[in-house]
Amino acid sequence: MPAVGISLEPMSRTRALAVSKLGGRPDLPPNFAWPTNKGRPLDFLLQINLAEAHEYESTRLLPASGLLTFLYDLNDQPWGYDPADLDGFRVIYTPDVSELRSHDIPDDQFALSECAIRFYAMQTLPHFGSRAGDSLMATAQFSDEELNSYFELSAQIEDLYSIRENAGNHHLLGHSSNIQGDMQLEAQLVTNGLYCGDPTGYEDPRRRTLEPGADDWVLLLQLDSDDGVDIMWGDCGMLYYWIRKDDLVNQRFENAWMTLQCCCPQPTVGKMV
């Protein structure tokens, strides 16, 4: 599945307004009202100038222009499995970038270091734990040797696009690099009010009618841990923003859902020290 790769690189001393970047001061409308979670303003992760990414986006699912701004509560650090935490993240789409202004961040305790973003075209393979990966495993009937070869191929493809050692696997769209289980089903259940932090949501009778809608969810952004820019999500984990394809096509980015996956039982999210 094609994706738009994201490389995080040092930021020059001067930058244009509304340029794609991670961290630093975000560019937002003049009278922007910061979304809050439990009374605290969300934190700025990154902004994507879609005109810069457009030439690398072969699926044409994303708008050709405008700015996507990704916010997350780096203090409370929601995982995404609790409907009560849906205010802990936000994606904001600004179609017209001409009126944007640079804004101070509300809480510099959680400020991420500013990094430039370079885009490139890439291909992705299904990961085990994802719906696509589980479907592939169920139909392909790999031998142990073939299974090991698939693991190796997947790793080689990801390494092919890395511009430096230990670079994060960041991208827009494409297949998600799952660390744990099915995020599409989790998105469908949580956004319909089911708690998925334990088996109760998955065992709820409503799952049967809701589950077909899990396939409607597509990956919007995968933001990996990255040693080169000192960001770490839990234990070498990733943040994932998902959105229903219909919402994506109709530019309803406020309906996006976010989850964190990592290898540790409790995440410690944010900038490494």
Beta strands, then each sheet from edge to edge (+ up, - down):
strand 1: 2-10
strand 2: 21-22
strand 3: 27-28
strand 4: 36-37
strand 5: 40-41
strand 6: 43-49
strand 7: 67-72
strand 8: 89-94
strand 9: 101-102
strand 10: 115-123
strand 11: 170-172
strand 12: 217-224
strand 13: 231-233
strand 14: 238-244
strand 15: 257-261
strand 16: 269-271
sheet 1: 8+ 7- 6+ 2- 10+ 1- 11+ 12- 14+ 15-
sheet 2: 3+ 9-
sheet 3: 4+ 5-
sheet 4: 13+ 16-
end
